[in-house]
Amino acid sequence: MKARRLYGYLESLARLLFASAHTQLVSCLRFTVPKPPDLPIMSSRPHVDPLLEPRRQVALPDSPPLTPPQFKDQFGVSSVSSVPSAPSATRASRPAPVTLSDYDRAERGPLSPEDIPRQAGHIGLGLGFDNVSTAYMAPKTNTAGDLLRAVKGGPLTGMWVRVPRRVRPILLAATSLAAIMLIFISRSVAAPAVPQYAPAAGFRRNYDLYSINDEVPEVVIHRPPPPVPSANALVFESPRDELLALIGFVTAATGNSLPASVDPSETIDMDVLVGFDPAAPDAANDLEFLKDEVIAQYPLVLFGRMRDPWHQELVRALDQWTIVPAPLIVEVDERGDMATFEPVLERLLGSAEPQLVLAGTSLGSAQDLLGGDIEELRGKLVDSKLVSVSPAKKKKKHAAQVEKERNHRVLRPQGMGEY
């Protein structure tokens, strides 16, 4: 009930606003017909002005009443500005002669000021054959001229604000014809593309009418067979080569993980870690190039658990120096292949993490490095000439924020799938 009442209020308000806007629009568009110009006062003396319209005849007391001529403009409308004939009367009872100016003043009322120029074309003023009717409610309108003016970008007259009734059927027929032509043109343009989609449409019909299992055979995905190590395939000669290849495998892509089929107690096949064919003739050269590239990009690598306190202490110890290239930190407990990756590291490094590795060789565990003099570690890094070590600049502004973010990562809950 409230919804209906609210709808009624809104409908009444909309009608009121529409009526007010319509009234304001009509009042703005309808221009006032100017008053006729002041005519010169006529007297009994004849006065002919060639620039003005022909004067009307005046009925004198001693002459019979005369009917003034009727003027017609170019639109065929009789002028209503002609003066009617004087009433008939006898010579004895005939009143005093009345001039044309007095009669016009009494008939027409107050005249317009003298400074207003003569304007022709309004209803009620027949001022000559050169008059043009431009009133809003003119009896005749040049529709073709208005349409041509609209096409050329000119101003429109008032009649196009409200479409007249006689123009509405024409406008409706023209709009309908244009819509029909547009449909036919679009179909003719799209006709050449229809044969291209005919096979797809036929397949769609078959798919809808019959079962997909009856029409389409079973899809077989052909995958390359797993690589079979050949007798001439290259193998890792030392744990250092295998560790460098493992570092290259980890840093090659973010999602790289060891497959579950890998046996952590055995040497990993080279074709799992490297991106070349180990049985190729130049496989040895490719392996040497891979090791040199890993040492050049990541000479110092730290393996450990993110939530291990020894690992965090070793990270803080490395932060007091500016090491270039920056050390690579591999957090084992954040990897999805932790169950396979951690035993492989323990086999290659000889002990559990955290471990600091320089050029594929372990520098020791975190307990050994932090238990002794930290300057010895700095000396080993400088003597290797693989990294440059310098005292870190004091960053009091960002040190607290970095420590806060690190603690947040360490103390956040661990996922259930990682246990």
N, C-alpha and C positions, 0 to 999 in steps of 0.2 A: 504493500500500500504506500509506504514511504517512497519507494522507488518510482511508482507511478506519479505521485504528487511532485516529486523532484523533477521527473521528466516533463510534467506539465509546466512547472515553473521555468525550466530551461527553454521549452518550446515557446512560451509566451515572451521570454526575454529575447530570444532570437528573432521572433517576428517583430518586436518593438524596435530592435536595433536595425533590422533590415528596412523597416518602413522609414525610420529616421534617416538612414543613409540614402535611401531612394529619394526622399524629399530634398535632402541637401544636394544630391547630384543633379536633380532636375532643376532646382533653383539656380545652381551654378551654370548649367548649360543653357538655360533659357535666357536669352538676352532681351532686354526691354526694347520695344519699338520706339524709336525717338519721335518726339513730337514734331509735327509739321512746322516748317519754317514760317516765319512771319511774312505775310504778304503785304505788299505796299498798299497804302490807303488810296482807294480809288475816288476820284472826284468826277464831276460832270464834264470836265475838260478831257478831251481824248488824249491819252498818252500811251504810246506804243513802245515797248521795250523789246528789241529783237532777241535778247538773250533769255527772256522769260517766256512762259507759255502764253498762248493767245488769251486775251482777256475775254471775259464773258460779257454778253450784252445785258444792259440794264433797262428795265421797264420804266419809261418816263410817264408822267401823268397824262400827257396829251397823245401818247402813242399806245397802240394795242400791246398787250403783254407778249413778250417774245420768249421762246424756249431756247436756252443756251445749247450749243452743240455738245454732243457726247464724244469724249475722247476714249480711244482704246489703245492700250499698250501692246507691245509685241506678243504678249501671252494671250491676247484675246479676252482680257478681263476688262469690263467696262469700269471706267473711273467713277468713283462715288463722290468725287470732289466737285462735280458739276452742281450748279445752283438751280434749284427748282424754280419754275415760273411763278411770278407773283400772283396772288389771288385776284380773281376777276371782280371788278366793282364798277359802279357807274361813275360818270365824270363828276357828279355832284358829291357823292358820298366817298369818293376816293381819298384815302389819307395822304398825308404829306409824303413826298418822294423819299424813298430810303436808298441810301447809297449801298453799293455792293460790299464795302468794307464793314459797314455796320451790320449788315445782314450776316456776313461771314463771322463776325465776332460773336453775334448772338447764337449762331448755329454751331460753330466749332468750339467756342469757349476760349480760354486763354491760349495765346500763341507762344511759340518758343522764342527764345532770345534771338537777337539779330546776328550775334557772332557765331551761331551754329550753322555750319555749311549745309547746303541743300543735299539731302540724302534721298535717293530714289529707291524704288523697289519694294516698299512696304505696302501692306494691304491698306487701301483707303486713300492712296496718293497716286493719282494718275498724272505724272509729271512729264510725259513725253514718250516717244517710241524707243528711246535709248535706255529706258529704265530696266533694271534687272531685279527680279524678286529673290531676295536672300533671307526671308524670314524663316523662323524655325518651323512654323506650321504653314508653309507656302502651299498653295493648291497643287503646284506641279514641281517636281524635283527631277533634276537631270541625273538619273541613276547611273547611266553609263559614264558620265563625267566624274561622278564620285568614285566609281570603281577604278577608273583609269588614274585618278589622283591618288588613290590608295596604293595602287601598284607602283606608281612612280615615287612613293614615299612622301607625298604631300600631306597637309593636314586634312582630316576628315571633318565633314559637317556634322551637325547635331543629330541627323537622322540615323547615323551609325552607332550612336550610343544605345538606342533602342531600335531593334530591327523592325521595320514596318511589316504589317501582315502580308502585304502583297509581295514582299521580298523573301519571306520565310520559305515558301515552297521552292523557289528558285535556289535558295541557299542550301536547303536540305537535299534537293536533287543533285546539285553540284558536289556536295560532300559525299553522298552515296556513290556517285559515279567515280569520284577520285579514289574511294576506298576499294571499289571493285577493280579498277585499273591497277592499283597497287598490288592487289592479291594476284592478279594474272601475271604481272611483271615479275613478282617474286617467284612464282611457280615456274615461269619460263627460265629464270636465271638459275634456279636450283635443279632443273630437269637434267642437265648433263651429269650431275653428281649422283643421281639415283642409281644407275647401273653399277657404280662402285660398291654400293652397300647391299646389292641384291644377294650375293652369297651369304653375307652375314645375316640378312633377314631370313633367308631360307634355313640356315642353321638354327636360328632362334625359333622358328616355327617347329622344326623337328625336335628341338629340345623341350618345347612346351607340350607337344603332343605325345611324345614317347619318353620312356625312361632313359636317362643318360647312360645307364649301364648297357642298354640294348643297342645304342647308336655309336658310342665312343668306346674304343678299346681301352684297356687298362694302360695308364701312363707309367712308363718305366723310366726312371731317372738313372742315367748312366754316369757313374762316378769313376774316376781313374783308380786303378787297382793300387793297393798300398805298396809302397816301395819295398822291394826285396833287396837286402844288402848283398851285393855281389862279392866275389872273392877279391876283386881289385879295388873295392871301395876304400876310401881313406878313413882312418880312425884317429882318435885323439891319442897322442903319444904321451901326454903327461896330464896330471890334474890341473896344472896351470892353464894349458890350452883349453881344457874343458870348461874351466871357470871363466875364462875370457869369452868363450863362445856363449856361455850362459848369460853373462852380463850383456853381450850384444843382443841376445834373444829377448831379454827383459826390456831393454831400451829401444828395441826396434819398433814396437807398437805397445800402446797402453793395455790392450786386452790380451796380450800374449801370456799364455799359461801352459804349463807342462801337462801333457795328457795323462790321464789316470793309468794308462797302460805302461808307463815308464817304471822300470824297476830302480828304486833309489840306490840299491846296493851294487848295481852294475853300471858300467860306463854307458852314458846315453849315446844313442846313435847320432852320428853327425848330421844326418839328413833331417833330424828333428829340430836342431838348434840353428843350423846355417841355412842360407837361402840359395845355395848352389848345389850342384850334383856332386856328391863325394866321389863318384866313379869316373868323373871327367878327367881328361889328361892333365888339365891345369888346376886341379882341385887343391894341390899343395900351395900353389901361389895365391889362390883365393883365400885360403885359411890364413896365410901370413899377412895378407892385406887386411883381413878382418881383425886380427889381433892388434896390428899397428893402429888401426882406426879406433878401436875401443880404448887402447891405452892413451891415445892423443886426446880423445873427448872426455873420458871418465878415468883419469889415472887414480883417483882416490875414491873408494867405495866403502860405505858403512852398511853392514848387514846387521839387523837386530829387530827386536820386538818393540813396537811403539810404546807399550805399557810396562816395559822393563825399566826399572830405575837406573841400572847401570848404563843402559842405552841413552837415557835422557841426560845423564851426567856427561857422557862422552860427547853428545851433541853440544852441550853448553861449553865444554872445553874447546871444541873446534870453533865455536862462535866468537871466541876472543881473538881470533885471527881472521885476516882477510886472505882467503885461499883462492887462487886462480889457477886452473879452472875450479869451480866450486865443487865440493865433494858430493857424490851421489849417495843418497840415503835410501836404502831399500828396506821397507818395513815388512817383515815376513808375515806378521800376524794380520796384515790388511789384505793379503793376497788370497784369491780363491783357490789356488793350488797349494795352500800351505802344507797339507798332508804329504805332498810329494816334494815340494821345494825345500822344506826344512831338513829332511834327511839327506837330500843331495848336497846341501851346503855343509852339513856336518861331516859327510864323507870327504868332500873336497878340501875343507879347511882343517880338518883334524879335531875340531872341538865345536862346541855349541856357540851360537851367537850370544852377544854382539861381537862382531869381528870387524876390524879395520883393515882393508885390503888396499895395497899400493901396487899397481901394475900387475895384478894377478897374484901377488904374494901377500900373505897375511903378516901384519905387523904385530899381532898379538890380540888377546882378548881385552875387553874393557877393564877388567880387574887388574891386569898386568900394566896397562897403560896409565890408568889413573892412580895405581898404587905407587908408582915410581915418580921420577921427576918429569914433569910435563914438557920441560925444555928438551929432553931427549927426543921426544916425539917430533918436536919442531925441527930439531937437527936432522932427523931422518928424512923428513919431508923436503928440507932444503937441499940435502946432499943428493937426493934422487934427481934433481933438476927437471922433474916432470911438472912441478907446481911451484908457484911463487907464494911465499908466506910473508905477511907483514902484519903489524899490530892493527887491530880493528879500530876504526874511529868511534869515539864515544857518541852514541845515539840515545841520549837520555829521553828524548821526546818519544821515540818509538819503541824503546826497549820494553817498557811495561806492557804495551799493546801486543808486541810479539810474544812475550812470555804468557800473557793471558790467553791468546789464541792457541798456543802450544798446550797449555794446561787443559784447555777446553777439549782439544782433540784427544788428549791422553785420558781424561776422566770421563769422557762420554761413554754411555753404555755400549757394550760390544754386542753385535748381532748374534742371534741364536745359531745361525747357520755357520758361524765361524768357529764354534767350539768343536 
